[in-house]
Amino acid sequence: MREVLLLCWRDSGHPQGGGSERYLEQVGARLAARGIKVTLRTASYPGAARRDRRGGIDISRGGGRLGVYPRALAALAAGRFGFGPLKDVRPDAIIDTQNGIPFFARLVTGAPVTVLVHHCHREQWPVAGRGMAKLGWWIESKLSPRVHRRNQYLTVSLPSADELRGLGVDHDRIAVVRNGADALPAAVEAGGDHTRTAHPSVCVLSRLVPHKQIEDALSAVAALRERIPGLHLDVIGGGWWEQNLRDFATELGIGDAVTFHGHVPEERKHLLLSRAWLHVMPSRKEGWGLAVIEAAQHGVPTIGYRSSKGLTDSIIDGVTGTLVDSPAELTAAVAELLADTDRRAELGAKAQVRAGEFSWEATGDGVFDVLAATVGGHRVSGLFPRGAEHRRAPLTSAGQERAGGTTGQQ
């Protein structure tokens, strides 16, 4: 495998870039480190160059929020005939990232295509408006599985694999490669009793967009601040929904109990995580929940919603954190763990141990294995990379072990 093309609607430098973009670029960097030529085709945005290079990846940009899809498809088609922005790209394998909508690269290329799906977007489509929501969900749930009925699928958690099976994707061509995690910045020590705030503190690490439901964390603080003196919430991250959240905090009368930090450098992010007692992730939907592992690196357990799907994989309920089913249960869980020092420490210690099991090196190895199989004409399933503790065969959401394997031809 000499060359790989990555297709994604955003890159990590995009103002709305997040965990899915980070995953793809970390994978790309690991592939490039193997000597593979890696190109990322993505959307343009104000201040971004049309061509760029980062982490060993050649970046080509064009199109906006929706225009990125036809522009990328046209560039890929033109490139086969030696012109356009991808004229020098001759991929042996393509990752087509489906953030609700895929690029449908298989329609214009002869290279094997792997469809990367972090999670399904059924719960998120309504934010786009009624018409777009209906069209988007039809594309995601009906058209894409049909068009990609012979293609390899790649996802980041066992619950997301279950969701794909629910859309009719064959189990035998769904590979799972979980997120990795960066090592802590050299200047930041792992969290512990010596780094925690003197006052009860809760943090949220997230993009600030509606489906992350940060309002539920704000409401929990409002409900508990009279019972828990000094309670404070740190919101780490930025996004276009931030002003709405600031306004909501003011309406709740907790403006003095919340700090919105916005986008912060990695060192500052980890310093804030190390100070927290608890991490709350009230997202409506997650493919995995990278912030869970980043908080866990500091011995900070996470409380999140079971219905988010992906958090049922990144959080081991009752072991490394707590899963709840409603805003009321979220508030109750926050109150319980803030009051129970021993239980909080137990969960945090186990979360910290588990966080050590994840690395971007393992993620890159896993995706390489999947792509190499597709280049060889095979479809694969199960948890990657194989072997060792982090390579165990995945469990279904019902707890049954499912063996991975290689099947058929593409």
N, C-alpha and C positions, 0 to 999 in steps of 0.2 A: 504494500500500500504506500504509494508515493505522494498522493495529493488528496486533500479532503476539502470540501466546500461546506460551510456552515451558513444556514439561512435563518435569520431571526428578525423580528419586527423592530427590535431596539438593540443597542449595545449598552455596556455598563456605564458609558459616559452620558447617555441620554438622560435628560431631567427626570424622566419617569422610569428609568432603568431600575431593576431590582434583582431578586435572587435568581430568577430564571436566566437572566442575561449573564450573571456572574458564573453560574454553573457552566454555561456553554463556553464562555471565554476561558475558564479554568481548564476545561477539557481541551480546548483548542491549544492552549499553552503547553499542555502535557503532550499532545500529539506533535506539536512543533519541536519540542525537546527531543523527540525520537527521530528527528530529521525529516518529518513529513511536512510538505508545503501545505499551509492552512490559510484559507481565505474566508472571511466573514462578509457576507452581503447583508446589509441592514438599512434602516431608514436614516434619512438626513434630519438634522435639527439645527436651529440657529447656533452659529459659532463652530459647527463641526465641519471639518474638511471633507471633501468628496473622497479622498483617499488618505489612509492613515496606516500606521503600523504600531501594534501594541502587543507585548508579550509573545513576540514571534509570529503574530497573526497579521496578515494583510487585510485591512478593512476597506471595503468599498461601500459607499453610501449613496442612496438615491430614493426619492419618494418620501411621503409623509406617513401619517397614521394608517391610512388605507392604501395610498398610492405605492407604498413600499412593496406590496404584493405583486401587482402587475409589472412594476418596474423591474423587480428582481427576476420575474419569470421571463420578461423580454430580454434582459441582459444575459440570462443563462442560455436562452435560445440563440441569441445573436452570437454569443461566444463560441458556439459550436461551429460557426461559419467564419470565425476569425476576426470579428469586429465587436465594438462595444466595450463597456467597462470590465467585462469578464473574458475578454478575447484570449488572454493567456492562461485561463483556468481550464484544466483538463482533469476533473476530479475522478478518482477511483471510487469514491464513496461520498454521499451527500447526507447531511443531517438537516431535515426539514422541520423546523420548530413550529409546532402548532400551539400558539397562544390563543386558543379559541378558533382561529382560522389558520390553515396550513398554506404553504406557498404552492402546493400541487406541482412540485418540481418534477415528479415522475412523468408528467405529460410532455415535457420537452427535453428530457435527458435519457441517455441509455445507461447511465451509472446507477448502481444500486442505491436506493433511497431508504433512509431510516427516519421514521416520523417520531420526533421527540415531543412528548406530551407530559407536562408537569402535573396537570390535573385537568379535569373537565370543568367547563365554565357555566353549567346550567344555572347555578345560583347567581352568577355575576352578570349574565347577559341583560337582565332587565335595566341595569344602569345605562345601557346604550339607547334606551327608548324602545317602544313597543315593536315598531317595524323592524329595526335593526336586530332586536333581540330574537324575534322569530326567525329571521333570515340566518343570523349567526348560529343559533342552536341547530337549525336544520343542516347547515353546512357541517357543523362539528359532529352532530350525532347521526346524520344520515349520509350526506354526500361524501364526506371524507372517509369514513369506514368503507364505503363502496369503492371509491377510487383507489384506496390503498389496501384493498382486500388481499393482495399478495405481498405487501411490503412488510419489512421489519418494523416493529414498534419499540420505542425506548421510553421508559418512565422512571421516576425517582423514588417511588415508594410502593409498598404492597397495596395500600388502599387505592392508589391511582391505577394500578394494574387491574384491580377488581372493577373499577369504573370502566376501563376500556373493554373488559370482557362483557360488561353490561351493554356496551354499544355494539357488540357483535364481533369484536376483534378476537381472533383465535388465541387461546392461551399459549399455543406452541410458538407464537412469534411476538411475544411480549417479554422483553428483557427489562430488568430492574437494576439500575445503578444509582445508589443513593448519593446525596450530596456529600462533599468533603467539608473540611473546615481548615481555615488558615491557622498557623501557629500564632500564639499570642505575640504582639509586638514586643521587641526586646526591652523596651522601657516600662512595660506594664507587667506587674506580677499577678499571678493567679489570685482570684478573690478568696477571702477567708474572713475569719472573725476580725482580723486586724484591719481589713479594708472596708468593712461595712459602715454605713452611716450610723450615727448615734440615735437618730430618729427612725421610726418605721418607714421604709421606703420601698416603693413598687416601681418597676420600670416597664416600658413598652418599647421594643425595637422593631420598627416597621416603616414601610412606605405609608404616607398619609393619604389614603384613598378610601372611598366609601366602603368597599367590601372588607377592609381590615377592621371595621367596627370598633374603632378606638373609643367611640362614645360609651361603650359598655365599661371600659376601664375608668373613664371619667365618672360615670354614674356610680361605680363601686366606691370610688374615693369619696364622692359626695355623701353616699349612704353611711360610710364608716368613719368619717373624720371626727364626728362627735364622740364616738366610742373609742377611737384610737388616736389619742392626742399626738400631734406632730406628724401625722401621716402625710407623705408627699409622693407625688407621681412624677417621674421623669419620662418624657416622651422623646425618644431618640429617633430621628429620621425626619424627612421632609416630604412634601407632595402637594398637589394642587388643592387638596381638601383641608389644608392646615388652618386656614382662616375660619372655616366652618367649625372646626374643633375648638379653636380659641374662643369663638363666640359661644359655643355650647358650654365650655368651662365657666365663662362669665355668667351665663344664665343659671348655672347650677350654684353659683356663689363660691366656687373653689379656685378662682384665678390665682390666689396666693399659695395654693397647695399643689400647683402644677407648673412644671417648667418645660417649655417646648424648646428643645435644643437644636432642631433642624438637622440638616446634613452635617455630620462631623467627621473629622479624620479618623482612621482606624484606631490610633492610639487613644484618642478621646473617647471613642465608642467603648472600647474595652475598659477604660478607667471608670466610666459611668456604670457599666455592667458589674464591675467588681465591687461597687459600693452598694448595689441593690440587695434587698432581702428576698424579693420575689420578682419574677418576670411574668407578665400577663400577655397572652396572645389571643385576643378575642375574635380572630379572623373568621369570616364566614366560610372561607375555603382556602386550603393550602395543599400544595403538592407534597411538601415535606415539612418545611418550617426551619430554615437554616438558623434563624434567630434563636430557636430552642437550643441548638447545639452551642452557639456562641455564648449564650447565657450560662449554659452548663459548664463551659470551660472555667467559669469562675465559681462553680459550686452553687449556682442560683437555679432553683427548680422553676418550671413553667406551669402555669395554669392556662388551659385552653379548652376549646369546644370540641367535643367528640364528633359533632356533625361536620367539622371542617375536613374530615377524612384523613388528610395527610398527617395531622398531629397525632393520630392514633398509632403512627409508626415512629415518629420522632420522639414522642413521649410514651414511656412505659407507665401506664396509669398506676398510681400508688407506689411506684418504685423510683422513677426519676422526675415525677411531677404528678399533676392531677388533671383529669379530664372531667368536664362538667357538661350539662345539657341545657342550661338556660342562664340568662343574666343574673337571676336571683341566686342560682347555685354558684356562679362565678364570684359574686359578692361574698357569699357565705364561705367559700373556699379561701378567699383572700383573708378574711377575718380569722379563720381557723388557723391558717399557717403563720400569720403574723403573730398570733398569740402563743403558738407552740414552737418554741425554740428548738427543742430536740427533734421533733418531726421534720421541721424545715431543714435542719442540718443533715438529717439522715437522707432525705430526698436529694438534697444538693450534693452530698458526697457521692451518691450512686450516679447522679447525673454527670458529675465530673469524670468519673471513671468511664462511663459510656462515651462521653465526648471524645475521649482519647482513642476510640476505635475508628474514628472517621478522619480521612485525609483526602486532599485533592489528588494525591498520587494514586491512591486506590481507585478513586473515581475515574481518573484518566486511564488507568489500566483496564478498568471494566468497560469503558466505552470503546477503547481500542479493540478489545476482544470481540465486542459486538460488531463493530465495523469490519474487522478482519473476516469475521464469519460471512457477512453479506458480500464482501468482495469475492469470497470463495463460493458464492452461490447458495449459502445456507441461511436458514432462519433459526434463531435461538430463543430460549426462554429461561426464566428463572433469575436468580440473583447473581450479579457479577460484581467484581471478579471472582473467579472460582477459587476454592481452597481456603485454608486458614479460617480463623474465627469469623471474620467479617465477610466470608464467602459462603456462608451456610445457605442451603436451599431455603427459599422463602416460605413463609407461612401464609395461608389465606387469612382473610379477616375472621374466619371462623376458627382459626387456630390449627388447621390441618397442614402438614408439611406437603409442599409441592416440589417435586424434583425438577430441576432445570434440565435442558438438553438441547440438542441440535436436531432439526427436522427438515425434511424436504429440500426443495430447490426453489429459488425465487423466480 
